[in-house]
Amino acid sequence: MTDWLHLFTYTTWQEFLDAGGHVTGFRKSRWKTVKTIKPGDRFLCYMIGISRFFAVLEVTGAPYEDDTPMWSEALLPARVPVRIVMDLPPEFAVPVRSMNGELSYFQDMAHPNAWASYFRQSPAEIDDHDATVIIHALEEAVDNPVFLEYDRRRLERSRVPVYESHGHGVTIPASPEHDTEENGATLPRPERGGATHDEIQWRLLHLGGQMGLDVWVAKNDWNRRYNDQVFSEMPRVRQSLPMQFDEATHRTIELIDVLWLKGNTIIAAFEVEHTSSVYSGLLRMGDLVSMQPNINIDLYIVAPDSRRDKVRTEINRPTFSRLTPPLNEICRFIPYSALVERFEQLSDMLRYVKPEFLDDIAETLEVDWV
């Protein structure tokens, strides 16, 4: 049996109940994960907006795909038959922060709100320890309910409008005037004394070269340096790019912060976004996708952990969500802390590492809060 995180808004939960409470759903992009779910698995349900666990669902049948409309906020065609094991109204649900001494999400956090990154998509597997803690807390809340006030405006604002464009769901995010995680707490600015843009760019160049790949540094960064190394003089840095693209695409690609190449094939592109605005790197990625919609390059935004929500908000704007394919489906986020930590762990064996190691630290940027 496997336990899974399942995110709901207040609206999608009510619509789930109105439809009988027998079938739940997820976005089409999550089908690869959904189809691994088996009868007997459990969904531990979390309500965004108030950051509380409130229900447990048991899987009663095999996953299937169905485009029949059930929810107003999104299509959610990856369907799973379920039954309700227990549920609580929002005012009696269990705040995730009430378990911060026991859940792994709160251990060794890079910043006070780092835990929120685990509550950004579903389904997501929950380890046995965390599942036991959550279920015990829910059982206690059912047996001994405690009324807890919450901000109804936040609950209602948790609705995430989704519109269809070219067959894809386009999410219109809230205003990014303030960077917040989903319980309303203000996220910190990039930490002083932390990694710099130049350091992260150098690490990406060094990583690629050590893995036996050719690397490219943005043309306007050739003379930048870190660790007493001029970027353009680092091992395996190419002085020119392959010419298989048209001139406009070529001009866009040559300004991307770091590229990894295998022969004349670009296999990964990285934009390092250190400061408050993350728009410039996304625009380059967006231009690349709009000019080459069939391009087969792994795309990454690398930014401080505290920029996670800013990146997510910007990439889910219609400017990028209406691309074909949507940028939020093919571009992933790598937090500074994860990259630096993995760099240090692998420092003595980089020549044996494959680029696929990024799959372990890269996070999806799709909004899956339903």
N, C-alpha and C positions, 0 to 999 in steps of 0.2 A: 504493500500500500504506500502511495506517495501523497504527501500533502502539498497543496498548491495555493499560492496567493491569488485571490480574485478581487479585483478592484471594481467597485460600483460607485456611481453617483446616487444621490437620493432618488433622482428621477428614474434611472435605469432599474434600481431595485424595486420601486413601486410598479414599474411596467412588467418586470419579471413576475411579481406577485399577481398582477392583474391578468397575466397570461396563464395563470395556473400554478406557477412555481415549479414546473417540471422540466424546463429546458433553459439553459443559459447559453450565452454566446460570446464570441471573441472576434477580433478583426481578422480579415482574410490573411493578412501578413503573418499572423500567429499560427496558421494552420499546421506548419511543420511541428511545432511544439504541441498543439492541441491533440493531434492524432496519436501522440504517445500516451495520452491519458487513458487509464483503464478503469473498468467498473470496480468499485470499492475504494478508489482514490477519493480524497476529500478536498474541497475548496474551503479555505479559511477566508472569509469575506471581510473586506476593509472598505469603509466608506470615506471617500476623499472629501475634503472640505472641513471635516471635523476630526480626521485622523483617528478613527476608532474601528476596532474589530467588532463585528456585530452579528455574525452568522456563520454556520457551518453547513455546507452542502455535501452530500455523498453522491458520487457518480454512479448511475444505475445502468448505463449502457454505453455502447461504443460511440465515439465522436462521429459526426457526419457534417456535410456541407448543405446549407439550405439558405436560399435568398429570400424566403418569405419574410416580409417586414414584421418585426416584433418590438423594436425600440425606435423612439423618435430621434435619438441623438446620433445613431449610426446603424448600419445594416447588421453588422456582427454575424456573418454567415457561417463561422466555424462553431457549430452547435454541439452541446454536450447534454445528454439526459441526466437529470439530477433529482434528488429529493431533499427537502429541508430537514436537517437533523436538529438544529436549534437556531433561534434568531431572537434578536433584541431590538426594540425601538431605539432610535438614536440617543435619546436621553438616558438610557440605561446601558449603552454600549461601552466597550472597554477602550479607554484611550491608550494608544500605543506607548505614549511616554510613561504611563503608569507601570510599564514593564521594563523600563530602561536599564534597570540593574540586572536583568536576566536575559534579555534578548541580545543576540550577537550583533544586530544592526547598530547598537549603541557603543560597541567596544572599539577602542583605538580609532576614534573618529578624527579625520583631518581638520574638521571645523564643526561647530556645534550642531549644524543642520545636515551633516553628511548622511545621517540615517535616512533622510528622505529620498535619497537616490534609489533605495531598494523598493520604493513604492511608486514606480513610474511606468510599469507595464505588467500585464497579466495575460495568461497564466505564467507564474514564475514559481519554481520549486522552492519549498521551505524545508530546511533541514529538520531532523527529528527533534533536536533539543528545542528549537524555537517553536515548532508546532506543538510540542507538549506544553510549553509555557502558555501559549496563546489559548489552547483548548481548555487548559485548567482554569485560566482567568475567565473565559466565557462561561464555563460550567458554574464557577463561583458566582458570576453575575446573574445567571439564571436562578440559582438557588437563593441568593441573597441580593436582590436588586438594589442598587444605589442610584438615586436620581442625580445626574450631573448636568449642570447648565451647559448650553452651547450657543454659539452665535448662529441663529437661523439664517442670517444673511449670507454667511460663509457656506452654509449647506446649500442654499439655493444658487449661489454663484458657482458651485462646483459643476454645474451643467456645462458641458463642452460642446457647443454647436458644431455639427459636421455637415458639410454640403458636398454634393457630388460634382466632380469635375473630371471629364474624360474617363469616367468609370472608376475614379479614385475618390476616397473620402478626403475632403479638405477641411482641416480643423482651423477654426478662427480663434486664436488664443486671446487671453486677456491682455490688457494694455501692459507693456513692459516698463511703465514709468518707474516702478519700483521692482527690484528683483526679489521675489518671494518664493518660498517653497509652499507646498499645498496646505499647510496649516496656518499660513499668514505670517510666519516669522521672516523678518528681513534678513537676507543673506549678506554675509560680509564681503567687502571688496577683497581683491587679491591680497594675500598676506604679505606684509613687509618681511624681508629676510627670506622669503621663499624662492623657488626657482624663477629664473628670468626667462624672457623670450629667447634670448641668445643661448642660454643653457639648454633649453628644450630643443631648439633647432639643432644645436650641436649633437645632442644625444641621438636624435633621429638620424642625422647624417652618419654618426659613428656606428649606430646599430646596423643600418643598411650596409655600410662598408664591411663591417665585421662578419656579416652573414654571407658575404661574397656577392652582394648586389652592387651594381653601379648606382650612384646617387646623384641627385641634382639639387642645387640650392638656388633659390629665387635669384634671378639675374641682378636685381637691385640689392642683393645681400652678399654678393661675392666677397666684398672686402670686410664684412663683419667678422669678428673673432670671438672665441671663447676658449678657455683653458690653453691660452697661448697658441691657438691654432687659427689661422685665417681660413674661413670656410672653403674658399675656392681652392685651397691648397691641401685639403684633407684627402686621405686615400680614397680612391675610386670615385671622386667627384668628377662628373663629366663636364666638359667645356662646351658641349653642344647637345641638342636634343634630336631624336629621330624626326624625320620630316614627313611622316605619313599623314599628318593633319593639314588642313587648309591653313592659310596665313592667320586668320582671325583666331582659330583654335590654338595655333602655335603660340601666338602672343599671350593668350590667357594662361596656357600651361607654364610658360617660362617664368611667370610671376608667382606661381604657387610656391609656398615656403620650402617644402621638401618633397622630392619624388624618389621613389625606389624603382629601379629598372632591372629587368632581367634580359640581357641583350638589348634589343631595340624595343622591347615591350615594357610600357609603364604598368607596374602592378599595384602601386599604392601612391596616394597623394595626401599630403598633410598640410593643413593650414593651422598655424599656431596663433591663437587669439588670446593675448595676455591682458589687454586693457578692457575698459568698460564696454566699448562697442565691439561686437563680434560680426558686424555686418559685412565688412570688406572681404573677409575670407569666404563667407557664405556666398557673396556675390560672384566671386571667382568660381567657386564650385558650381553655382547655379548657371553661370555662363557656359561652363564646360558641358554640363548636362543638356542645356538647351541647344547647343551647337552639335553635340555628339550624343544623341539620346540612346544609342546602342553601345556606348562606351563601356568597356569592362575593366574598370579600375576601382579598387577599394578606396573609398574616400573617408577621411577622418578630420574632425575638428579637435585639436588638442588645446586645452585651456585649463586654467586653475580650477580646482574643485568648486570654488565659490562662484564660478561662471556657469556651472552646469545648467541651471534653470534659465539663465539668459540665453544660452545657446539654444536650448529647447524651445523657448518662446519664439526666438527669431526664425528658426528653421521651419516652424509650423505656420508662419505667416503665408497668406495666399501667394505672395511673390514666389515662394519656393515650393509650396504644397501643390500648386497647379502645374508644375513642370511634369513632363512625361519622360521617365518615371518621376514621382515626387521625390524631392531631395531628401526628405526626412526618412524615406525608406531605404536609401542607398548610402547615406552618409552617417557615420557613427561618431560618438564622442569618446575621447580618451582623456581622463583627468590627469593633471600633472602628477599627483601623488602615485597613481597606479603605474604610470610610465617610469617614474624615477625608481620606485620600489622594484619593479620587474627588471629594470636595467641593472640595478645593484645585484639582484639575485642571480642574474644570468651572466654577469661580467666576465667570469672565467670560462664560459662555454659558448660565447656568442657565435663562434664559427660553426657550431653544430645546431644552432637554432634555425627554425623555419619562420617565415613571415606570419604563418598562421597562429603564432603565439599571441598575436594581437587580439584574436577572437576571445581570449580569456579576460582581457581588460577593457575592451571597447564596449560601449553601451549604446543601445538603440536610442534614437531620437524621436521615434514615433510617439504620439500621445495615445496611450492605451488606458485612459482613465474611465473606462466604462465596463 
